[in-house]
């Protein structure tokens, strides 16, 4: 098996891209876009998890890569929820 370090770096970059995309989706200034956000955020998170798992197929990711996936999922959910709830108040 080859060195998985570049693979883990690609996974972290992919996670960061999806987390930023989820935050941007939550910040959309479109009036009455709550339904779009409520549907879009879980779809983005599911796509991210699917692509990262497919990227890691056949390799054992390091602890930092696993933690970055968990933290980014939690961060995207919390940040998106904060923006959505802040907009609706």
N, C-alpha and C positions, 0 to 999 in steps of 0.2 A: 504494500500500500504506500502511496506517495505521501509527501508531507502535506497535512491538511491545513496548514496555516494560511495559505492564500485562499483556500475555500472558506475558511472561517471569516477572513477579512471581507470576502465578497458577500457572505451572509450578513455580516454586520452592516455593510453598506446598503444592502437590500432592505434590511430592517429599518434603517434610518430613513431611507427614501419613502417607505410606506408610512412610517410614523409621521413624517412631515406632510405627506399627502393627506392623512387623516386629519391632522390639525388644520390644514388649509381648507379641507371640506367643511370642517366645523365653523370656520370663519367666513364662509360665504355670506356676503351681504344681501342676499336675495330675500325679499319679504316673503313670509309664509313658507319658508323652505325647510321647516322642521321635519316633515315626513321624508324629504330627500336625505336629510342628515341622519335621521334615525335608521333608514334603510341602508344608506351608503357606508356608514362607519363599520357596521358589522361585516358588510361585504368586503370592504378593504382589508379588515383584519383577518378574515378568513382566507383571502387571496394571499396575503403576506405569509401566513402560517403555512399554507399549501406550498408556496414557492420555496420557502426556506427548508421545509422538510424534504422537498424534491431535490434541492441543492445538496443537502446532507446525506442523501441516499447512498449507502455503501461506506460512509465514513462515520467516525465517532467524533462529534464536535467537542471542543474543549468546554470547560466550565464557564469561561467568560462569554462564549458564544451562546450557550444555553441561557445564561442569566440575561444577556442582552435581548434575547427573544422575549423572555418573560417581562422584563422591565419595559420594553417598548410596547408590548401589548397593554400592560397596565397603564403606562403613561399615555398612550393614545386614547384609551378608554376614558381615563380621568380628565385629560385635557379636552377631549372632544365633549365630554359630558359637562365640563365646567363652562365651555363656550356656549353650548346649546342651552343650558339652564340659565346662564347669564343673559343670553339673548331673549329668552322668553319671559324674563322678569320685568 
